[in-house]
Amino acid sequence: MTAKAPTQSSPESNPAKQLENGSVVQNDPTNVSFVHHDPDNHVTTFQYFPDKPTSTMTRFNFADKESSKFYDPCHESAQMSVRCMTDHPDDHKTVCAEFFAAYRDCKKAWIDAKKRGEY
């Protein structure tokens, strides 16, 4: 009887990672799309942040949280901004400007959805 060697999962075999907040991080860049199309294949919107603040899963997580808990649907964008600031402490305002803009856009999309009554 021979023992099998344990197999390790590679990024190719598991291209997506589920986070605690319910969002999914794509490890395969070919599965990431920042452009949304309508049924006629016309570009409708651009999204320059990885979070999905208006998704059904985000709505569920927001409704399911305890009243005393804070839930940030733009957590990934916030972490990317913080990481950029720690990596570039001398000139983070110019180097990280696009990360800051992505976080602001994500928060704006979430706040607009809340104003429309989707939460």
Phi, psi and omega per residue, in radians:
M1 nan 2.221 3.131
T2 -1.904 2.518 3.133
A3 -1.558 2.457 3.096
K4 -1.448 2.461 3.069
A5 -1.299 2.446 3.118
P6 -1.141 2.459 3.131
T7 -1.727 2.482 3.091
Q8 -1.778 2.472 3.118
S9 -1.397 2.339 3.111
S10 -1.714 2.836 3.103
P11 -1.018 -0.502 -3.139
E12 -1.209 -0.622 -3.120
S13 -1.396 -0.376 3.133
N14 -2.345 1.383 -3.020
P15 -1.283 -0.275 -3.104
A16 -2.114 2.622 -3.131
K17 -2.212 2.248 3.131
Q18 -1.527 2.227 3.115
L19 -1.634 2.935 -3.139
E20 -1.063 -0.609 -3.089
N21 -1.415 0.074 3.076
G22 1.662 -0.216 -3.140
S23 -1.386 2.796 -3.098
V24 -2.004 2.284 3.098
V25 -1.787 2.164 3.113
Q26 -1.503 2.186 3.068
N27 -1.576 -0.299 -3.139
D28 -1.689 1.955 -3.077
P29 -1.069 -0.369 3.136
T30 -1.264 -0.297 3.126
N31 -1.634 -0.010 -3.117
V32 -1.694 2.252 3.122
S33 -2.322 2.211 3.104
F34 -1.805 0.130 -3.139
V35 -2.099 2.296 3.123
H36 -1.915 2.389 -3.103
H37 -1.986 2.664 3.008
D38 -1.514 3.089 -3.114
P39 -1.028 -0.436 3.113
D40 -1.540 0.183 3.102
N41 1.194 0.464 3.012
H42 -1.591 2.482 3.119
V43 -1.207 2.202 -3.135
T44 -1.814 -0.773 -3.131
T45 -2.543 2.755 2.998
F46 -1.991 2.498 3.109
Q47 -2.337 2.038 -3.065
Y48 -1.809 0.444 3.077
F49 -2.349 2.621 -3.040
P50 -1.366 -0.314 -3.075
D51 -1.344 2.810 3.073
K52 -2.164 1.405 -3.026
P53 -1.208 -0.278 -3.133
T54 -1.902 0.221 -3.112
S55 -1.306 2.840 3.116
T56 -1.099 -0.679 3.141
M57 -1.132 -0.664 3.101
T58 -1.144 -0.743 3.089
R59 -1.050 -0.753 3.133
F60 -1.107 -0.821 -3.140
N61 -1.091 -0.661 3.125
F62 -1.170 -0.735 -3.140
A63 -1.252 -0.520 -3.064
D64 -1.455 -0.251 -3.084
K65 -1.236 2.716 3.055
E66 -1.223 2.695 -3.067
S67 -1.130 -0.452 -3.122
S68 -1.570 -0.017 -3.099
K69 -1.683 2.591 3.098
F70 -1.709 2.339 3.092
Y71 -2.179 2.130 3.140
D72 -1.942 1.874 3.125
P73 -1.231 -0.153 3.140
C74 -1.921 0.568 -3.063
H75 -1.053 -0.753 -3.126
E76 -1.095 -0.755 3.123
S77 -1.114 -0.675 3.107
A78 -1.122 -0.762 3.129
Q79 -1.123 -0.663 3.107
M80 -1.115 -0.675 3.107
S81 -1.144 -0.774 -3.137
V82 -1.136 -0.733 3.128
R83 -1.096 -0.703 3.108
C84 -1.099 -0.731 3.137
M85 -1.134 -0.673 3.131
T86 -1.273 -0.528 3.105
D87 -1.322 -0.442 -3.103
H88 -2.282 1.219 -3.050
P89 -1.207 -0.430 -3.061
D90 -1.402 -0.642 -3.027
D91 -2.364 0.806 -3.041
H92 -1.258 -0.389 -3.122
K93 -1.142 -0.697 -3.127
T94 -1.531 -0.695 -3.087
V95 -1.187 -0.685 -3.035
C96 -1.726 0.218 -3.061
A97 -1.009 -0.666 -3.132
E98 -1.239 -0.568 3.062
F99 -1.150 -0.716 3.114
F100 -1.123 -0.729 3.131
A101 -1.131 -0.681 3.112
A102 -1.115 -0.707 3.105
Y103 -1.137 -0.753 3.104
R104 -1.084 -0.720 3.123
D105 -1.122 -0.696 3.115
C106 -1.116 -0.831 3.128
K107 -1.086 -0.692 3.132
K108 -1.111 -0.741 3.115
A109 -1.082 -0.689 -3.140
W110 -1.205 -0.796 -3.138
I111 -1.113 -0.709 3.100
D112 -1.086 -0.686 3.095
A113 -1.141 -0.657 3.097
K114 -1.152 -0.694 3.127
K115 -1.135 -0.586 3.108
R116 -1.335 -0.087 3.109
G117 1.491 0.358 3.137
E118 -1.400 -0.124 3.114
Y119 -2.112 nan nan
